[in-house]
Amino acid sequence: MFPIFYVVGLVAAALLALSIGANDMANSTSVVVGSGVLRFRMAFLLFSVSQLVGALFQGYMVMKTLGRGIVPEVDVIGAIAASLAAFIWIMIATMFGAPISTTHSITGGIIGVGLAYALFSTAKITINLFVIRDIILSWIVSPVMAMVLAVPLYYIVKRFYDSSMRGNRFNFFVIFFSAFSAYSFGANDVANATGVYITVTSRYFGLLDEQSMRLLALYSSFFIALGGIVLGYRVVSTLAFKITRLNIPMAIAAGFANAFTVWIFTTIPYLILGYGLPISTTYAAAGSIIGVGIAKSKSLRGVNKKTLIFIVFSWMLTLPVTLVLGLGIYYLLAVILGVNV
């Protein structure tokens, strides 16, 4: 029975990765597209290569958290349920151009599966509330940190930009920080698609966790890139053009603030606590863009409030919707397949 379930699980992971690319490619490419430095297709190529490198070099740091941190042992049906829950919500949001948190989505799905275990299973399954606490704190801190970092950076960059001959070297910085953002995204968000399959892959193929994580990172990175090129433009348009109008200094400041924030939350907690924090790269990206919009106008007039309300409302829906979907899909699959829950 296992091979069939595992294949279904990999298909679910591919679908989830596709939706993540469609929604989250905007997080790193919005500054380079919104400032007019690169067109969409070139920005996509930059994103695809950079996120792959980040996934392969540092993706294991957050995979460990989502794969074993929240619920210590996620079975195949649980992994499929969590993946489908996140996929359904991310695709709905993407069709409306809403830049939601894919990290938020898969975390909600996993918590829903964990609740299904707790409510319906006779086995003693625990949900690590301390890890959930740290993740939720990171969701709050990351956009605030990106916003606060972006404001002074904008003034520093603008001073150099205004006093120089400008030229292409400033475009280079926009491209570099966009690539750094995509690298950080790959390191943090590749876990969203395949982190829940670490236990299954390691157990049934006799691999070390590290080996499983590398293979899963490569697998999901391909589908993330595919989702970006096929469906990514709607959310890119929202972040690149609808929050504020980006110029070169704004793009440099926002790009660095976003990339640095995501990289810090991926790397430092892993070195100290043993697990990287799966923060929302969307929250960090939006926070940095809002920050430079406020800095440029020195008030909230620099950001589109209607777009801001639309984005925040979609964020608020994400966790409860995916939690309910994860719980419901797991229970439904278990009943249909005759598995003891």
TORZA-933965 format. One line per 3 residues: number of its first residue (from 1); for each residue x, y, z of N, C-alpha, C. Coordinates in pm, whole numbers. Layout:
NUM> X/Y/Z/X/Y/Z/X/Y/Z; ...
END
This chain:
1> 82/-121/0/0/0/0/86/126/0; 201/119/65/282/240/81/324/308/-48; 379/230/-148/426/299/-269/318/386/-333
4> 192/339/-334/85/417/-394/65/546/-317; 60/536/-186/42/654/-103/158/752/-119; 278/698/-128/393/786/-139/393/860/-272
7> 355/791/-380/344/856/-511/237/966/-506; 123/935/-444/17/1036/-429/69/1154/-348; 147/1124/-245/205/1229/-162/299/1319/-241
10> 380/1258/-327/472/1337/-409/397/1424/-509; 286/1372/-561/202/1453/-651/143/1571/-574; 96/1545/-451/43/1654/-368/151/1757/-338
13> 273/1709/-311/385/1800/-285/417/1884/-408; 410/1822/-526/437/1894/-651/332/2002/-673; 205/1970/-647/98/2068/-661/119/2184/-563
16> 157/2150/-440/181/2254/-340/298/2342/-382; 406/2280/-429/522/2357/-475/484/2449/-590; 401/2399/-681/353/2479/-794/279/2604/-744
19> 191/2585/-646/115/2698/-591/206/2795/-515; 307/2741/-447/402/2827/-375/477/2916/-473; 523/2858/-583/591/2939/-685/501/3046/-743
22> 374/3009/-766/278/3104/-822/255/3222/-730; 253/3198/-599/223/3305/-505/348/3375/-453; 454/3299/-430/571/3354/-360/683/3404/-448
25> 677/3379/-579/781/3435/-664/784/3587/-652; 667/3645/-625/656/3791/-612/742/3846/-499; 766/3765/-396/837/3815/-278/977/3866/-310
28> 1042/3801/-405/1179/3842/-439/1188/3917/-570; 1090/3900/-658/1098/3964/-790/1022/4097/-797; 938/4126/-698/855/4248/-705/940/4374/-715
31> 1053/4379/-644/1134/4502/-645/1203/4521/-780; 1247/4413/-841/1320/4426/-967/1223/4453/-1083; 1100/4402/-1072/998/4428/-1174/934/4565/-1152
34> 899/4594/-1026/832/4719/-996/917/4842/-1023; 1048/4828/-1010/1138/4941/-1038/1175/4951/-1186; 1132/4853/-1266/1158/4856/-1409/1296/4810/-1450
37> 1372/4750/-1357/1508/4706/-1388/1507/4583/-1478; 1416/4489/-1450/1405/4369/-1533/1259/4344/-1569; 1239/4283/-1684/1105/4239/-1722/1074/4107/-1651
40> 947/4069/-1658/900/3953/-1582/980/3827/-1613; 1004/3797/-1738/1069/3670/-1774/1214/3665/-1725; 1286/3775/-1736/1422/3777/-1684/1422/3767/-1532
43> 1325/3832/-1468/1313/3822/-1323/1282/3678/-1282; 1202/3609/-1362/1171/3469/-1335/1296/3382/-1341; 1381/3404/-1441/1506/3327/-1453/1596/3352/-1332
46> 1606/3475/-1290/1686/3509/-1172/1631/3440/-1049; 1500/3441/-1033/1434/3376/-920/1458/3225/-922; 1441/3162/-1037/1450/3016/-1047/1587/2964/-1004
49> 1691/3027/-1054/1827/2983/-1022/1860/3010/-875; 1826/3130/-828/1863/3170/-692/1790/3089/-586; 1660/3063/-608/1586/2987/-507/1633/2841/-503
52> 1676/2788/-616/1730/2652/-619/1858/2644/-536; 1946/2741/-553/2071/2743/-475/2040/2753/-326; 1948/2841/-289/1912/2855/-148/1852/2728/-91
55> 1767/2661/-169/1704/2538/-124/1807/2428/-100; 1904/2415/-191/2003/2309/-179/2104/2335/-67; 2140/2461/-46/2242/2493/53/2186/2508/194
58> 2066/2564/208/2015/2589/343/1871/2543/365; 1809/2480/267/1669/2438/280/1644/2343/395; 1744/2261/430/1727/2162/537/1701/2228/672
61> 1743/2352/689/1730/2418/819/1584/2433/862; 1497/2465/767/1355/2482/799/1277/2355/771; 1325/2271/679/1261/2142/655/1251/2062/784
64> 1355/2069/865/1357/1997/992/1245/2044/1083; 1216/2173/1081/1113/2230/1168/975/2184/1126; 943/2195/997/811/2156/950/796/2004/940
67> 907/1934/916/900/1789/902/885/1715/1033; 949/1765/1140/946/1695/1268/918/1786/1387; 924/1916/1364/918/2007/1478/779/2027/1536
70> 677/2048/1451/542/2078/1500/473/1950/1547; 469/1850/1459/418/1717/1494/531/1620/1468; 582/1550/1572/704/1470/1558/698/1364/1449
73> 583/1298/1429/573/1192/1329/450/1217/1242; 470/1264/1121/359/1285/1028/356/1168/931; 243/1093/928/233/979/838/201/1027/696
76> 193/930/602/173/967/461/40/1038/441; -65/986/503/-197/1047/487/-197/1188/546; -131/1205/660/-121/1337/721/-45/1435/633
79> 64/1387/570/141/1472/481/59/1513/359; -17/1418/304/-103/1449/189/-210/1550/228; -272/1530/344/-379/1619/390/-327/1761/410
82> -212/1774/475/-154/1907/500/-118/1975/368; -61/1899/274/-24/1955/144/-145/2003/66; -251/1921/64/-371/1958/-10/-441/2079/53
85> -441/2084/186/-502/2199/255/-433/2329/215; -300/2327/219/-224/2447/181/-242/2479/33; -237/2377/-52/-251/2397/-197/-384/2464/-232
88> -492/2415/-175/-625/2469/-206/-633/2617/-173; -586/2654/-52/-597/2793/-10/-502/2883/-89; -380/2837/-114/-284/2920/-187/-333/2948/-329
91> -391/2847/-394/-440/2868/-531/-558/2964/-534; -646/2955/-435/-758/3049/-429/-705/3192/-416; -609/3210/-324/-552/3344/-302/-479/3393/-427
94> -406/3305/-494/-330/3343/-613/-422/3391/-725; -536/3324/-742/-630/3364/-846/-684/3506/-824; -687/3548/-697/-730/3684/-664/-613/3782/-655
97> -491/3732/-678/-373/3817/-671/-335/3854/-529; -376/3774/-432/-348/3804/-291/-215/3740/-250; -117/3820/-208/12/3765/-164/4/3715/-20
100> -35/3589/-4/-51/3531/130/77/3459/171; 77/3412/295/191/3337/345/174/3189/315; 261/3135/229/257/2991/204/310/2915/326
103> 402/2977/401/449/2918/525/335/2906/625; 259/3013/638/140/3017/722/45/2905/680; 31/2886/548/-64/2789/495/-27/2645/531
106> 99/2607/506/137/2468/536/144/2445/687; 181/2547/763/182/2533/907/41/2509/959; -56/2585/906/-195/2564/944/-242/2423/909
109> -202/2375/791/-238/2240/750/-181/2134/844; -55/2152/883/9/2056/974/-57/2059/1112; -88/2179/1161/-157/2189/1291/-292/2119/1283
112> -362/2137/1170/-490/2070/1151/-476/1919/1156; -373/1865/1092/-347/1721/1096/-313/1678/1238; -232/1758/1307/-199/1727/1446/-322/1723/1534
115> -416/1815/1511/-542/1814/1587/-625/1691/1554; -621/1649/1426/-692/1527/1387/-634/1407/1462; -501/1401/1473/-439/1294/1551/-488/1298/1696
118> -485/1417/1753/-521/1433/1894/-668/1399/1921; -756/1433/1826/-899/1413/1846/-945/1272/1816; -883/1210/1713/-937/1085/1663/-846/964/1680
121> -720/986/1712/-626/875/1719/-610/824/1861; -590/690/1872/-563/631/2004/-415/641/2039; -332/669/1939/-188/684/1965/-164/817/2036
124> -57/822/2111/-22/943/2185/61/1034/2094; -6/1124/2027/59/1219/1937/55/1356/2002; 169/1421/2005/175/1553/2067/201/1661/1961
127> 152/1780/1989/181/1896/1907/276/1985/1985; 390/2019/1925/491/2097/1995/448/2244/1998; 388/2283/2109/336/2419/2121/447/2523/2126
130> 565/2483/2173/676/2578/2182/726/2617/2043; 731/2518/1953/771/2548/1815/667/2636/1748; 538/2604/1770/431/2686/1714/440/2829/1766
133> 468/2842/1896/484/2976/1956/594/3054/1887; 709/2988/1866/822/3057/1802/789/3096/1658; 716/3009/1588/678/3038/1449/584/3157/1444
136> 483/3159/1532/387/3270/1534/456/3401/1568; 549/3397/1664/625/3518/1697/704/3568/1577; 760/3475/1501/838/3515/1383/748/3580/1278
139> 623/3535/1268/529/3595/1173/504/3742/1208; 502/3773/1338/478/3910/1381/605/3994/1365; 717/3936/1409/843/4012/1412/897/4037/1271
142> 884/3940/1181/950/3951/1050/901/4069/966; 770/4094/951/733/4212/871/770/4343/938; 762/4345/1072/800/4466/1146/949/4492/1129
145> 1030/4386/1141/1174/4400/1126/1210/4447/986; 1146/4389/884/1174/4429/746/1134/4574/722; 1021/4615/777/973/4751/760/1068/4851/827
148> 1105/4820/952/1193/4910/1028/1331/4919/963; 1378/4808/909/1508/4808/843/1504/4884/710; 1391/4875/640/1381/4937/507/1381/5090/513
151> 1324/5147/618/1310/5293/625/1445/5365/626; 1535/5336/723/1664/5407/720/1748/5370/598; 1734/5246/550/1809/5206/430/1768/5291/311
154> 1641/5321/302/1594/5404/190/1661/5540/191; 1668/5603/308/1730/5736/316/1880/5731/284; 1947/5625/329/2090/5610/300/2113/5592/150
157> 2038/5500/90/2053/5473/-53/2017/5595/-135; 1909/5663/-98/1865/5781/-172/1972/5890/-172; 2041/5905/-60/2147/6007/-52/2257/5978/-153
160> 2301/5851/-158/2404/5813/-254/2352/5824/-398; 2228/5785/-417/2169/5787/-551/2158/5929/-605; 2113/6022/-521/2094/6161/-563/2226/6234/-587
163> 2331/6192/-513/2459/6264/-523/2556/6202/-623; 2512/6099/-692/2602/6030/-786/2556/6054/-930; 2630/5995/-1020/2592/6000/-1161/2490/5891/-1193
166> 2451/5820/-1088/2355/5710/-1100/2411/5601/-1193; 2351/5575/-1303/2407/5473/-1393/2361/5334/-1355; 2417/5236/-1426/2371/5098/-1414/2414/5028/-1286
169> 2511/5086/-1216/2556/5015/-1094/2444/5007/-991; 2353/5103/-988/2240/5095/-896/2141/4987/-939; 2126/4969/-1070/2044/4858/-1121/2103/4725/-1078
172> 2237/4719/-1077/2303/4596/-1033/2265/4561/-889; 2258/4661/-801/2222/4636/-662/2079/4584/-650; 1989/4637/-732/1851/4588/-731/1848/4440/-771
175> 1922/4405/-875/1927/4266/-922/1991/4176/-817; 2100/4224/-757/2171/4144/-656/2081/4114/-536; 2012/4216/-486/1928/4194/-368/1803/4114/-403
178> 1758/4123/-526/1648/4037/-570/1694/3891/-571; 1816/3867/-617/1872/3731/-616/1893/3682/-473; 1941/3770/-387/1960/3736/-245/1825/3703/-181
181> 1721/3778/-216/1587/3751/-165/1538/3613/-210; 1563/3581/-337/1521/3451/-389/1598/3338/-323; 1729/3361/-300/1810/3263/-228/1752/3238/-88
184> 1722/3346/-17/1668/3334/118/1531/3267/116; 1452/3299/14/1322/3234/-4/1340/3083/-19; 1433/3041/-106/1457/2899/-127/1501/2830/1
187> 1585/2898/78/1633/2841/204/1519/2824/304; 1424/2918/305/1318/2913/405/1193/2842/357; 1152/2866/233/1019/2822/190/1014/2690/116
190> 1129/2634/77/1124/2503/12/1068/2398/107; 1084/2421/237/1030/2330/338/878/2324/334; 814/2431/287/669/2434/286/610/2324/199
193> 678/2293/89/625/2195/-6/655/2051/36; 772/2027/91/814/1887/110/861/1853/251; 862/1950/343/910/1924/477/835/1811/547
196> 704/1800/520/623/1697/588/653/1556/536; 734/1544/431/765/1411/375/900/1357/422; 969/1428/508/1100/1383/555/1090/1248/626
199> 998/1238/720/981/1114/798/953/997/706; 859/1016/613/819/909/522/935/866/433; 1003/961/372/1113/931/280/1227/861/352
202> 1264/912/468/1375/854/543/1344/712/587; 1221/692/637/1183/561/692/1177/454/585; 1116/484/471/1088/379/372/1201/360/271
205> 1291/455/261/1402/438/169/1535/420/240; 1530/418/372/1651/396/450/1754/506/435; 1708/629/413/1799/741/396/1815/818/526
208> 1927/885/538/1942/980/647/1852/1100/621; 1812/1167/727/1726/1285/711/1790/1387/618; 1921/1406/630/1990/1505/547/1980/1470/399
211> 1992/1340/367/1982/1297/228/1840/1317/174; 1742/1285/257/1603/1304/216/1574/1450/188; 1625/1538/274/1598/1680/259/1657/1737/130
214> 1777/1692/94/1840/1740/-30/1757/1699/-152; 1715/1573/-156/1638/1523/-268/1502/1593/-278; 1437/1612/-164/1308/1678/-162/1320/1825/-201
217> 1430/1888/-161/1453/2029/-196/1467/2044/-348; 1542/1955/-410/1560/1959/-555/1427/1937/-627; 1351/1842/-578/1221/1807/-638/1125/1925/-632
220> 1112/1983/-515/1014/2092/-499/1058/2219/-569; 1189/2244/-577/1239/2365/-644/1198/2370/-790; 1197/2254/-855/1156/2249/-996/1012/2296/-1011
223> 923/2246/-926/782/2280/-939/753/2422/-890; 832/2471/-795/819/2611/-754/848/2704/-872; 956/2673/-945/991/2753/-1063/882/2745/-1169
226> 827/2626/-1189/720/2608/-1288/597/2690/-1251; 561/2688/-1123/446/2767/-1078/468/2916/-1097; 591/2960/-1077/623/3101/-1094/604/3149/-1236
229> 652/3074/-1333/643/3116/-1472/501/3105/-1526; 425/3006/-1479/290/2985/-1533/187/3079/-1469; 196/3099/-1337/89/3169/-1266/137/3285/-1180
232> 267/3316/-1183/321/3411/-1088/288/3557/-1112; 245/3593/-1232/236/3734/-1266/132/3811/-1184; 22/3746/-1146/-84/3817/-1074/-35/3872/-940
235> 33/3789/-863/78/3833/-731/199/3925/-745; 285/3901/-845/395/3994/-873/339/4134/-896; 232/4143/-974/171/4273/-1003/122/4342/-877
238> 66/4266/-783/15/4324/-659/128/4387/-578; 235/4311/-554/345/4362/-473/428/4466/-548; 444/4448/-677/533/4537/-754/470/4673/-782
241> 338/4677/-801/277/4801/-848/162/4856/-763; 97/4773/-681/-27/4815/-619/-14/4865/-475; 98/4836/-408/118/4889/-272/173/5030/-280
244> 278/5048/-360/339/5179/-380/413/5176/-514; 454/5290/-563/529/5296/-687/678/5295/-654; 746/5190/-694/886/5171/-657/979/5243/-754
247> 1079/5312/-698/1189/5363/-779/1316/5287/-739; 1429/5323/-795/1552/5246/-772/1595/5247/-624; 1604/5361/-556/1643/5358/-414/1546/5277/-329
250> 1416/5288/-357/1317/5211/-283/1337/5061/-306; 1365/5024/-430/1383/4882/-464/1506/4824/-395; 1615/4901/-391/1737/4853/-326/1713/4834/-176
253> 1652/4933/-113/1628/4926/31/1531/4813/66; 1422/4802/-8/1324/4697/19/1381/4558/-9; 1457/4546/-117/1517/4417/-151/1612/4368/-45
256> 1698/4456/4/1792/4415/108/1720/4383/238; 1626/4469/279/1554/4447/405/1481/4314/404; 1417/4282/293/1345/4156/280/1441/4037/287
259> 1544/4040/203/1638/3928/195/1709/3904/328; 1755/4010/391/1830/3997/516/1740/3943/628; 1616/3990/634/1523/3944/737/1497/3795/724
262> 1467/3750/603/1437/3607/582/1560/3522/611; 1676/3567/566/1799/3490/589/1831/3479/738; 1812/3586/811/1839/3586/955/1751/3484/1026
265> 1620/3484/996/1528/3393/1063/1550/3248/1022; 1606/3227/906/1639/3091/862/1763/3039/931; 1864/3123/942/1999/3079/981/2025/3086/1131
268> 2001/3203/1193/2039/3222/1333/1966/3128/1428; 1831/3113/1418/1765/3017/1509/1816/2874/1493; 1852/2837/1368/1906/2702/1347/2037/2684/1422
271> 2123/2785/1417/2252/2776/1484/2236/2775/1637; 2133/2844/1688/2114/2854/1833/2021/2745/1887; 1907/2725/1819/1803/2635/1869/1804/2497/1803
274> 1868/2488/1686/1870/2360/1616/1762/2348/1510; 1680/2451/1495/1580/2450/1388/1558/2592/1337; 1551/2605/1203/1525/2736/1145/1377/2769/1154
277> 1345/2897/1165/1206/2939/1179/1144/2961/1041; 1034/2891/1012/967/2910/883/883/3037/883; 948/3148/858/875/3276/859/804/3295/726
280> 717/3394/723/650/3428/598/738/3521/517; 789/3471/407/866/3558/318/775/3665/256; 646/3633/244/550/3731/195/537/3847/292
283> 527/3817/420/515/3922/521/638/4012/519; 756/3950/509/879/4028/505/885/4116/380; 848/4059/266/850/4135/140/752/4252/145
286> 629/4223/189/529/4329/198/570/4435/299; 625/4391/413/669/4485/515/776/4579/464; 870/4526/388/979/4609/335/928/4710/233
289> 833/4667/148/778/4758/47/693/4866/113; 615/4828/213/536/4927/288/631/5026/355; 740/4975/409/837/5061/477/895/5169/386
292> 935/5129/265/994/5231/175/887/5325/120; 763/5275/108/654/5363/65/627/5472/167; 629/5434/295/611/5531/404/730/5626/410
295> 852/5570/394/973/5653/402/975/5760/292; 934/5723/171/938/5817/60/843/5935/82; 722/5906/129/622/6012/146/620/6069/287
298> 697/6002/378/700/6041/520/562/6032/585; 477/5944/531/344/5923/588/282/5799/523; 164/5762/570/93/5647/512/35/5678/374
301> 45/5804/333/-5/5839/199/77/5772/90; 195/5723/126/280/5658/27/241/5516/-6; 139/5462/65/95/5325/37/-54/5326/4
304> -95/5231/-80/-235/5217/-118/-309/5144/-6; -393/5216/66/-459/5158/184/-557/5048/147; -624/5062/34/-718/4958/-9/-644/4826/-34
307> -531/4834/-102/-450/4714/-126/-398/4657/4; -357/4745/95/-305/4703/224/-411/4627/304; -533/4678/308/-642/4610/379/-671/4475/316
310> -671/4470/184/-694/4345/110/-590/4240/147; -463/4281/153/-355/4188/186/-365/4139/330; -385/4231/424/-393/4194/566/-512/4101/592
313> -625/4127/528/-743/4042/545/-714/3900/497; -643/3887/384/-609/3754/333/-512/3683/428; -424/3759/492/-333/3701/592/-411/3645/710
316> -511/3720/756/-588/3680/874/-668/3552/849; -710/3531/726/-787/3411/693/-702/3286/682; -574/3301/652/-491/3189/612/-482/3077/716
319> -444/3109/838/-425/3004/939/-555/2930/972; -665/2997/1005/-787/2922/1036/-840/2840/919; -831/2894/797/-882/2821/681/-801/2693/658
322> -669/2703/659/-586/2585/633/-590/2485/749; -604/2534/871/-617/2443/986/-742/2356/970; -856/2419/940/-981/2345/922/-971/2250/803
325> -911/2297/694/-894/2212/576/-806/2092/608; -694/2114/680/-605/2004/714/-673/1899/799; -745/1942/900/-818/1849/987/-924/1773/907
328> -1004/1847/829/-1112/1786/753/-1064/1690/647; -961/1729/571/-910/1642/464/-849/1515/522; -775/1528/633/-717/1408/695/-826/1311/738
331> -927/1363/805/-1035/1277/853/-1108/1211/736; -1135/1289/631/-1205/1237/514/-1124/1128/446; -993/1151/427/-908/1049/365/-903/922/449
334> -891/939/580/-884/824/670/-1011/741/665; -1125/806/659/-1254/735/652/-1267/663/519; -1235/732/410/-1247/672/276/-1156/552/261
337> -1033/563/315/-932/457/299/-941/351/407; -1030/371/504/-1047/273/609/-929/264/703; -860/378/722/-744/381/811/-790/422/949
340> -736/358/1051/-771/392/1188/-712/527/1223; -797/624/1256/-750/753/1300/-763/766/1450
END
